Amino acid sequence: MESHAEFLRLTCLDAEFTAALRRDYTTLPLSPADRAMLDYVAKLTRHAWRVTPEDLERLRQVGFDERAILQINLIASWFNYINRVADGLGVGK
């Protein structure tokens, strides 16, 4: 996760925003679409079995179409997978 945070800091050039995002994204002033996306990704990461059709509908309501929802899901899932691979191998420790 550290490498992802560093990448975000470098690309957005805002260390304070990156730090706040890492601490608790819910405290940041985000657009409704960004908030819905991060809420979905957090739920998918922590409690994937609890994702419901209502979670997907919320993404649609803020403007994400089916393709975008699929992309959000695939990217979050891939990062979850690769982080667990790295953690399991002790990468970065």
MOPAC internal coordinates of N, CA, C and O (Angstrom, degrees):
PM7 1SCF
backbone

  N    0.0000 0     0.00 0     0.00 0    0    0    0
  C    1.4487 1     0.00 0     0.00 0    1    0    0
  C    1.5164 1   111.39 1     0.00 0    2    1    0
  O    1.2310 1   120.47 1   150.29 1    3    2    1
  N    1.3057 1   116.70 1   -29.71 1    3    2    1
  C    1.4633 1   119.57 1  -179.82 1    5    3    2
  C    1.5198 1   111.52 1   -59.83 1    6    5    3
  O    1.2310 1   120.49 1   138.56 1    7    6    5
  N    1.3427 1   116.66 1   -41.44 1    7    6    5
  C    1.4594 1   118.92 1  -179.59 1    9    7    6
  C    1.5224 1   111.17 1   -65.67 1   10    9    7
  O    1.2310 1   119.98 1   145.65 1   11   10    9
  N    1.3396 1   117.65 1   -34.35 1   11   10    9
  C    1.4555 1   120.49 1   178.43 1   13   11   10
  C    1.5247 1   110.33 1   -67.89 1   14   13   11
  O    1.2310 1   120.21 1   139.07 1   15   14   13
  N    1.3111 1   117.20 1   -40.93 1   15   14   13
  C    1.4620 1   121.11 1   178.80 1   17   15   14
  C    1.5214 1   110.31 1   -65.03 1   18   17   15
  O    1.2310 1   120.36 1   139.85 1   19   18   17
  N    1.3118 1   116.92 1   -40.15 1   19   18   17
  C    1.4658 1   120.39 1   178.87 1   21   19   18
  C    1.5166 1   110.55 1   -65.63 1   22   21   19
  O    1.2310 1   120.21 1   138.81 1   23   22   21
  N    1.3224 1   117.20 1   -41.19 1   23   22   21
  C    1.4623 1   120.90 1   177.05 1   25   23   22
  C    1.5266 1   110.34 1   -60.24 1   26   25   23
  O    1.2310 1   120.27 1   134.92 1   27   26   25
  N    1.3249 1   117.08 1   -45.08 1   27   26   25
  C    1.4564 1   121.13 1   178.87 1   29   27   26
  C    1.5156 1   110.75 1   -61.70 1   30   29   27
  O    1.2310 1   120.31 1   136.58 1   31   30   29
  N    1.3137 1   117.01 1   -43.42 1   31   30   29
  C    1.4576 1   120.00 1  -179.79 1   33   31   30
  C    1.5238 1   110.93 1   -61.31 1   34   33   31
  O    1.2310 1   120.45 1   138.64 1   35   34   33
  N    1.3153 1   116.74 1   -41.36 1   35   34   33
  C    1.4619 1   120.98 1  -179.25 1   37   35   34
  C    1.5201 1   112.47 1   -70.02 1   38   37   35
  O    1.2310 1   120.38 1   143.24 1   39   38   37
  N    1.3247 1   116.88 1   -36.76 1   39   38   37
  C    1.4573 1   119.15 1  -177.08 1   41   39   38
  C    1.5233 1   113.16 1   -80.92 1   42   41   39
  O    1.2310 1   119.93 1   147.44 1   43   42   41
  N    1.3131 1   117.74 1   -32.56 1   43   42   41
  C    1.4629 1   118.43 1   179.79 1   45   43   42
  C    1.5261 1   111.54 1   -95.56 1   46   45   43
  O    1.2310 1   120.54 1   167.18 1   47   46   45
  N    1.3204 1   116.56 1   -12.82 1   47   46   45
  C    1.4667 1   122.49 1   177.23 1   49   47   46
  C    1.5168 1   112.87 1    58.32 1   50   49   47
  O    1.2310 1   120.54 1  -149.65 1   51   50   49
  N    1.3091 1   116.58 1    30.35 1   51   50   49
  C    1.4605 1   120.64 1  -179.41 1   53   51   50
  C    1.5243 1   108.74 1  -134.86 1   54   53   51
  O    1.2310 1   121.20 1   -88.10 1   55   54   53
  N    1.3207 1   115.31 1    91.90 1   55   54   53
  C    1.4640 1   120.93 1  -176.58 1   57   55   54
  C    1.5261 1   111.55 1   -63.38 1   58   57   55
  O    1.2310 1   119.98 1   143.91 1   59   58   57
  N    1.3196 1   117.64 1   -36.09 1   59   58   57
  C    1.4700 1   120.82 1  -179.60 1   61   59   58
  C    1.5263 1   110.88 1   -65.86 1   62   61   59
  O    1.2310 1   120.61 1   136.09 1   63   62   61
  N    1.3341 1   116.44 1   -43.91 1   63   62   61
  C    1.4602 1   120.43 1   178.04 1   65   63   62
  C    1.5275 1   110.54 1   -62.10 1   66   65   63
  O    1.2310 1   120.82 1   135.06 1   67   66   65
  N    1.3318 1   116.04 1   -44.94 1   67   66   65
  C    1.4645 1   120.61 1   179.91 1   69   67   66
  C    1.5224 1   110.98 1   -60.66 1   70   69   67
  O    1.2310 1   120.46 1   136.04 1   71   70   69
  N    1.3255 1   116.72 1   -43.96 1   71   70   69
  C    1.4663 1   120.50 1   179.43 1   73   71   70
  C    1.5288 1   110.58 1   -63.35 1   74   73   71
  O    1.2310 1   120.30 1   136.90 1   75   74   73
  N    1.3329 1   117.03 1   -43.10 1   75   74   73
  C    1.4685 1   120.79 1   179.24 1   77   75   74
  C    1.5251 1   110.53 1   -65.38 1   78   77   75
  O    1.2310 1   120.14 1   141.85 1   79   78   77
  N    1.3084 1   117.33 1   -38.15 1   79   78   77
  C    1.4607 1   121.28 1   177.97 1   81   79   78
  C    1.5222 1   110.79 1   -63.33 1   82   81   79
  O    1.2310 1   120.24 1   139.35 1   83   82   81
  N    1.3096 1   117.15 1   -40.65 1   83   82   81
  C    1.4652 1   121.29 1   178.89 1   85   83   82
  C    1.5252 1   111.53 1   -67.72 1   86   85   83
  O    1.2310 1   120.26 1   142.57 1   87   86   85
  N    1.3393 1   117.10 1   -37.43 1   87   86   85
  C    1.4696 1   120.69 1  -179.02 1   89   87   86
  C    1.5212 1   111.10 1   -69.75 1   90   89   87
  O    1.2310 1   120.84 1   125.02 1   91   90   89
  N    1.3418 1   115.99 1   -54.98 1   91   90   89
  C    1.4592 1   120.32 1  -176.18 1   93   91   90
  C    1.5251 1   108.86 1  -168.85 1   94   93   91
  O    1.2310 1   120.67 1   -82.10 1   95   94   93
  N    1.3201 1   116.33 1    97.90 1   95   94   93
  C    1.4629 1   120.67 1  -176.79 1   97   95   94
  C    1.5284 1   112.26 1   -59.60 1   98   97   95
  O    1.2310 1   119.92 1   156.90 1   99   98   97
  N    1.3304 1   117.75 1   -23.10 1   99   98   97
  C    1.4646 1   119.64 1  -176.60 1  101   99   98
  C    1.5235 1   112.49 1   -69.77 1  102  101   99
  O    1.2310 1   120.04 1   168.36 1  103  102  101
  N    1.3217 1   117.53 1   -11.64 1  103  102  101
  C    1.4689 1   120.50 1   179.31 1  105  103  102
  C    1.5250 1   111.99 1   -89.45 1  106  105  103
  O    1.2310 1   119.91 1   172.72 1  107  106  105
  N    1.3150 1   117.77 1    -7.28 1  107  106  105
  C    1.4610 1   121.22 1  -175.94 1  109  107  106
  C    1.5233 1   112.05 1   -88.45 1  110  109  107
  O    1.2310 1   120.48 1   -31.37 1  111  110  109
  N    1.3427 1   116.68 1   148.63 1  111  110  109
  C    1.4659 1   120.19 1   173.99 1  113  111  110
  C    1.5338 1   108.92 1   -79.35 1  114  113  111
  O    1.2310 1   120.46 1   -82.38 1  115  114  113
  N    1.3213 1   116.73 1    97.62 1  115  114  113
  C    1.4569 1   122.15 1  -176.81 1  117  115  114
  C    1.5230 1   110.44 1  -113.66 1  118  117  115
  O    1.2310 1   120.84 1   -21.96 1  119  118  117
  N    1.3128 1   116.00 1   158.04 1  119  118  117
  C    1.4575 1   119.93 1   174.15 1  121  119  118
  C    1.5332 1   108.45 1   -67.02 1  122  121  119
  O    1.2310 1   120.35 1   -21.81 1  123  122  121
  N    1.3209 1   116.94 1   158.19 1  123  122  121
  C    1.4694 1   118.96 1   176.86 1  125  123  122
  C    1.5332 1   112.38 1   -56.44 1  126  125  123
  O    1.2310 1   119.86 1   142.36 1  127  126  125
  N    1.3144 1   117.87 1   -37.64 1  127  126  125
  C    1.4692 1   120.71 1   179.45 1  129  127  126
  C    1.5209 1   110.96 1   -66.78 1  130  129  127
  O    1.2310 1   120.13 1   135.27 1  131  130  129
  N    1.3256 1   117.36 1   -44.73 1  131  130  129
  C    1.4692 1   120.06 1   178.92 1  133  131  130
  C    1.5218 1   111.29 1   -64.43 1  134  133  131
  O    1.2310 1   120.50 1   139.56 1  135  134  133
  N    1.3305 1   116.65 1   -40.44 1  135  134  133
  C    1.4653 1   120.67 1   178.83 1  137  135  134
  C    1.5252 1   110.34 1   -62.88 1  138  137  135
  O    1.2310 1   120.31 1   133.06 1  139  138  137
  N    1.3275 1   117.02 1   -46.94 1  139  138  137
  C    1.4634 1   120.51 1  -179.77 1  141  139  138
  C    1.5221 1   110.83 1   -62.63 1  142  141  139
  O    1.2310 1   120.38 1   138.59 1  143  142  141
  N    1.3210 1   116.87 1   -41.41 1  143  142  141
  C    1.4567 1   120.41 1   179.22 1  145  143  142
  C    1.5227 1   110.76 1   -62.83 1  146  145  143
  O    1.2310 1   119.99 1   132.62 1  147  146  145
  N    1.3178 1   117.62 1   -47.38 1  147  146  145
  C    1.4601 1   120.57 1  -179.25 1  149  147  146
  C    1.5312 1   111.83 1   -67.40 1  150  149  147
  O    1.2310 1   120.08 1   143.28 1  151  150  149
  N    1.3253 1   117.45 1   -36.72 1  151  150  149
  C    1.4743 1   119.92 1   175.36 1  153  151  150
  C    1.5245 1   109.96 1   -60.74 1  154  153  151
  O    1.2310 1   120.60 1   135.21 1  155  154  153
  N    1.3290 1   116.45 1   -44.79 1  155  154  153
  C    1.4596 1   120.73 1   179.94 1  157  155  154
  C    1.5272 1   110.94 1   -63.40 1  158  157  155
  O    1.2310 1   120.58 1   132.87 1  159  158  157
  N    1.3218 1   116.50 1   -47.13 1  159  158  157
  C    1.4690 1   121.00 1  -178.83 1  161  159  158
  C    1.5294 1   110.82 1   -63.25 1  162  161  159
  O    1.2310 1   120.09 1   139.35 1  163  162  161
  N    1.3243 1   117.43 1   -40.65 1  163  162  161
  C    1.4649 1   120.21 1   177.80 1  165  163  162
  C    1.5203 1   110.69 1   -62.49 1  166  165  163
  O    1.2310 1   120.39 1   136.87 1  167  166  165
  N    1.3232 1   116.86 1   -43.13 1  167  166  165
  C    1.4691 1   120.27 1   179.20 1  169  167  166
  C    1.5173 1   110.58 1   -66.45 1  170  169  167
  O    1.2310 1   120.17 1   136.91 1  171  170  169
  N    1.3222 1   117.29 1   -43.09 1  171  170  169
  C    1.4603 1   121.79 1   178.06 1  173  171  170
  C    1.5214 1   110.70 1   -60.33 1  174  173  171
  O    1.2310 1   120.17 1   140.73 1  175  174  173
  N    1.3188 1   117.28 1   -39.27 1  175  174  173
  C    1.4592 1   122.25 1  -178.38 1  177  175  174
  C    1.5177 1   111.80 1   -71.84 1  178  177  175
  O    1.2310 1   120.49 1   134.93 1  179  178  177
  N    1.3190 1   116.66 1   -45.07 1  179  178  177
  C    1.4679 1   120.49 1  -173.49 1  181  179  178
  C    1.5286 1   113.60 1   -88.64 1  182  181  179
  O    1.2310 1   120.46 1   143.51 1  183  182  181
  N    1.3303 1   116.72 1   -36.49 1  183  182  181
  C    1.4690 1   120.70 1  -172.32 1  185  183  182
  C    1.5297 1   110.01 1  -145.14 1  186  185  183
  O    1.2310 1   120.22 1  -118.29 1  187  186  185
  N    1.3131 1   117.19 1    61.71 1  187  186  185
  C    1.4753 1   121.16 1  -175.08 1  189  187  186
  C    1.5262 1   112.10 1   -54.49 1  190  189  187
  O    1.2310 1   120.30 1   144.86 1  191  190  189
  N    1.3194 1   117.04 1   -35.14 1  191  190  189
  C    1.4692 1   120.61 1  -178.18 1  193  191  190
  C    1.5211 1   112.44 1   -68.19 1  194  193  191
  O    1.2310 1   119.99 1   168.95 1  195  194  193
  N    1.3168 1   117.62 1   -11.05 1  195  194  193
  C    1.4642 1   121.09 1   179.29 1  197  195  194
  C    1.5297 1   113.50 1   -96.71 1  198  197  195
  O    1.2310 1   119.98 1   176.94 1  199  198  197
  N    1.3232 1   117.63 1    -3.06 1  199  198  197
  C    1.4655 1   120.34 1   177.99 1  201  199  198
  C    1.5227 1   108.39 1   -65.11 1  202  201  199
  O    1.2310 1   121.09 1   -47.76 1  203  202  201
  N    1.3268 1   115.52 1   132.24 1  203  202  201
  C    1.4609 1   121.73 1  -176.71 1  205  203  202
  C    1.5303 1   110.68 1  -122.82 1  206  205  203
  O    1.2310 1   120.60 1   -12.12 1  207  206  205
  N    1.3108 1   116.46 1   167.88 1  207  206  205
  C    1.4701 1   118.74 1   174.10 1  209  207  206
  C    1.5352 1   112.30 1   -57.07 1  210  209  207
  O    1.2310 1   120.04 1   150.94 1  211  210  209
  N    1.3183 1   117.52 1   -29.06 1  211  210  209
  C    1.4623 1   120.68 1   178.80 1  213  211  210
  C    1.5283 1   111.36 1   -65.64 1  214  213  211
  O    1.2310 1   120.33 1   145.68 1  215  214  213
  N    1.3305 1   116.98 1   -34.32 1  215  214  213
  C    1.4689 1   119.98 1   176.78 1  217  215  214
  C    1.5216 1   110.46 1   -63.49 1  218  217  215
  O    1.2310 1   120.47 1   138.55 1  219  218  217
  N    1.3181 1   116.70 1   -41.45 1  219  218  217
  C    1.4582 1   120.90 1   178.14 1  221  219  218
  C    1.5249 1   110.99 1   -68.42 1  222  221  219
  O    1.2310 1   120.57 1   142.27 1  223  222  221
  N    1.3187 1   116.52 1   -37.73 1  223  222  221
  C    1.4647 1   120.51 1   178.40 1  225  223  222
  C    1.5265 1   110.89 1   -63.46 1  226  225  223
  O    1.2310 1   120.19 1   142.57 1  227  226  225
  N    1.3073 1   117.24 1   -37.43 1  227  226  225
  C    1.4702 1   120.11 1   177.95 1  229  227  226
  C    1.5244 1   110.24 1   -61.20 1  230  229  227
  O    1.2310 1   120.33 1   140.55 1  231  230  229
  N    1.3302 1   116.96 1   -39.45 1  231  230  229
  C    1.4667 1   120.26 1   177.00 1  233  231  230
  C    1.5298 1   110.69 1   -63.60 1  234  233  231
  O    1.2310 1   120.41 1   138.40 1  235  234  233
  N    1.3047 1   116.83 1   -41.60 1  235  234  233
  C    1.4719 1   120.48 1   177.62 1  237  235  234
  C    1.5268 1   111.02 1   -62.48 1  238  237  235
  O    1.2310 1   120.88 1   139.38 1  239  238  237
  N    1.3327 1   115.92 1   -40.62 1  239  238  237
  C    1.4683 1   120.40 1  -176.75 1  241  239  238
  C    1.5281 1   112.72 1   -63.91 1  242  241  239
  O    1.2310 1   120.14 1   154.16 1  243  242  241
  N    1.3322 1   117.33 1   -25.84 1  243  242  241
  C    1.4670 1   119.63 1   179.38 1  245  243  242
  C    1.5252 1   111.77 1   -98.25 1  246  245  243
  O    1.2310 1   120.32 1  -171.03 1  247  246  245
  N    1.3459 1   116.99 1     8.97 1  247  246  245
  C    1.4497 1   119.91 1   170.51 1  249  247  246
  C    1.5179 1   118.33 1   111.97 1  250  249  247
  O    1.2310 1   120.00 1   179.27 1  251  250  249
  N    1.3170 1   117.60 1    -0.73 1  251  250  249
  C    1.4603 1   119.14 1   179.09 1  253  251  250
  C    1.5248 1   109.86 1   -82.31 1  254  253  251
  O    1.2310 1   120.68 1   -48.69 1  255  254  253
  N    1.3357 1   116.30 1   131.31 1  255  254  253
  C    1.4586 1   119.37 1   174.84 1  257  255  254
  C    1.5272 1   109.55 1   -90.87 1  258  257  255
  O    1.2310 1   120.62 1     0.14 1  259  258  257
  N    1.3202 1   116.42 1  -179.86 1  259  258  257
  C    1.4664 1   120.28 1  -174.99 1  261  259  258
  C    1.5261 1   112.23 1   -60.17 1  262  261  259
  O    1.2310 1   120.48 1   141.19 1  263  262  261
  N    1.3103 1   116.68 1   -38.81 1  263  262  261
  C    1.4680 1   120.42 1   179.57 1  265  263  262
  C    1.5227 1   110.93 1   -64.64 1  266  265  263
  O    1.2310 1   120.58 1   136.12 1  267  266  265
  N    1.3159 1   116.50 1   -43.88 1  267  266  265
  C    1.4715 1   120.61 1   179.57 1  269  267  266
  C    1.5263 1   110.80 1   -64.72 1  270  269  267
  O    1.2310 1   120.53 1   139.52 1  271  270  269
  N    1.3275 1   116.60 1   -40.48 1  271  270  269
  C    1.4750 1   120.09 1   178.47 1  273  271  270
  C    1.5264 1   109.84 1   -62.45 1  274  273  271
  O    1.2310 1   120.62 1   136.90 1  275  274  273
  N    1.3196 1   116.41 1   -43.10 1  275  274  273
  C    1.4626 1   120.12 1   177.14 1  277  275  274
  C    1.5221 1   110.53 1   -60.70 1  278  277  275
  O    1.2310 1   120.10 1   135.96 1  279  278  277
  N    1.3202 1   117.41 1   -44.04 1  279  278  277
  C    1.4662 1   120.79 1   179.39 1  281  279  278
  C    1.5241 1   111.69 1   -63.14 1  282  281  279
  O    1.2310 1   120.20 1   136.55 1  283  282  281
  N    1.3156 1   117.23 1   -43.45 1  283  282  281
  C    1.4705 1   120.71 1   177.22 1  285  283  282
  C    1.5241 1   109.60 1   -58.54 1  286  285  283
  O    1.2310 1   120.68 1   133.30 1  287  286  285
  N    1.3212 1   116.30 1   -46.70 1  287  286  285
  C    1.4585 1   120.94 1  -179.10 1  289  287  286
  C    1.5267 1   111.17 1   -63.07 1  290  289  287
  O    1.2310 1   120.08 1   132.49 1  291  290  289
  N    1.3126 1   117.46 1   -47.51 1  291  290  289
  C    1.4642 1   121.04 1  -177.68 1  293  291  290
  C    1.5219 1   112.15 1   -64.16 1  294  293  291
  O    1.2310 1   120.34 1   136.60 1  295  294  293
  N    1.3184 1   116.96 1   -43.40 1  295  294  293
  C    1.4709 1   119.97 1  -179.32 1  297  295  294
  C    1.5210 1   110.58 1   -65.91 1  298  297  295
  O    1.2310 1   120.26 1   133.69 1  299  298  297
  N    1.3219 1   117.12 1   -46.31 1  299  298  297
  C    1.4710 1   119.79 1   179.30 1  301  299  298
  C    1.5263 1   110.53 1   -62.72 1  302  301  299
  O    1.2310 1   120.52 1   136.78 1  303  302  301
  N    1.3143 1   116.61 1   -43.22 1  303  302  301
  C    1.4645 1   120.11 1   179.96 1  305  303  302
  C    1.5192 1   111.50 1   -63.90 1  306  305  303
  O    1.2310 1   120.53 1   139.52 1  307  306  305
  N    1.3208 1   116.58 1   -40.48 1  307  306  305
  C    1.4634 1   119.79 1   179.58 1  309  307  306
  C    1.5304 1   110.31 1   -64.77 1  310  309  307
  O    1.2310 1   120.10 1   135.12 1  311  310  309
  N    1.3257 1   117.42 1   -44.88 1  311  310  309
  C    1.4656 1   119.76 1   178.27 1  313  311  310
  C    1.5238 1   110.97 1   -62.76 1  314  313  311
  O    1.2310 1   120.10 1   140.00 1  315  314  313
  N    1.3214 1   117.41 1   -40.00 1  315  314  313
  C    1.4677 1   120.07 1   176.59 1  317  315  314
  C    1.5232 1   110.11 1   -60.05 1  318  317  315
  O    1.2310 1   120.76 1   134.94 1  319  318  317
  N    1.3126 1   116.16 1   -45.06 1  319  318  317
  C    1.4685 1   120.95 1   179.93 1  321  319  318
  C    1.5278 1   110.98 1   -61.94 1  322  321  319
  O    1.2310 1   120.26 1   127.44 1  323  322  321
  N    1.3097 1   117.10 1   -52.56 1  323  322  321
  C    1.4703 1   119.92 1  -174.47 1  325  323  322
  C    1.5248 1   111.32 1   -67.12 1  326  325  323
  O    1.2310 1   119.91 1   147.22 1  327  326  325
  N    1.3284 1   117.78 1   -32.78 1  327  326  325
  C    1.4683 1   120.22 1   175.57 1  329  327  326
  C    1.5202 1   110.70 1   -64.30 1  330  329  327
  O    1.2310 1   120.07 1   140.08 1  331  330  329
  N    1.3152 1   117.47 1   -39.92 1  331  330  329
  C    1.4598 1   120.13 1   179.20 1  333  331  330
  C    1.5267 1   111.67 1   -69.58 1  334  333  331
  O    1.2310 1   120.49 1   143.48 1  335  334  333
  N    1.3238 1   116.67 1   -36.52 1  335  334  333
  C    1.4675 1   119.72 1   174.76 1  337  335  334
  C    1.5231 1   109.46 1   -61.01 1  338  337  335
  O    1.2310 1   120.69 1   130.92 1  339  338  337
  N    1.3323 1   116.29 1   -49.08 1  339  338  337
  C    1.4715 1   120.36 1  -179.20 1  341  339  338
  C    1.5209 1   110.95 1   -62.74 1  342  341  339
  O    1.2310 1   120.06 1   134.60 1  343  342  341
  N    1.3261 1   117.48 1   -45.40 1  343  342  341
  C    1.4591 1   121.27 1   178.75 1  345  343  342
  C    1.5312 1   110.52 1   -60.78 1  346  345  343
  O    1.2310 1   120.59 1   136.96 1  347  346  345
  N    1.3236 1   116.49 1   -43.04 1  347  346  345
  C    1.4571 1   121.00 1  -178.63 1  349  347  346
  C    1.5240 1   113.51 1   -65.47 1  350  349  347
  O    1.2310 1   120.85 1   155.67 1  351  350  349
  N    1.3186 1   115.98 1   -24.33 1  351  350  349
  C    1.4676 1   120.89 1   178.76 1  353  351  350
  C    1.5232 1   112.29 1   -98.28 1  354  353  351
  O    1.2310 1   120.50 1  -179.86 1  355  354  353
  N    1.3195 1   116.65 1     0.14 1  355  354  353
  C    1.4696 1   120.33 1   178.71 1  357  355  354
  C    1.5111 1   114.15 1    74.38 1  358  357  355
  O    1.2310 1   120.43 1  -159.16 1  359  358  357
  N    1.3267 1   116.79 1    20.84 1  359  358  357
  C    1.4699 1   120.43 1   179.46 1  361  359  358
  C    1.5259 1   109.46 1   -65.16 1  362  361  359
  O    1.2310 1   120.88 1   -48.52 1  363  362  361
  N    1.3149 1   115.92 1   131.48 1  363  362  361
  C    1.4597 1   120.92 1   177.38 1  365  363  362
  C    1.5095 1   114.35 1    83.27 1  366  365  363
  O    1.2310 1   119.68 1  -171.94 1  367  366  365
  N    1.3266 1   118.22 1     8.06 1  367  366  365
  C    1.4645 1   119.75 1  -178.99 1  369  367  366
  C    1.5022 1   110.14 1  -109.52 1  370  369  367
  O    1.2310 1   120.10 1   180.00 1  371  370  369

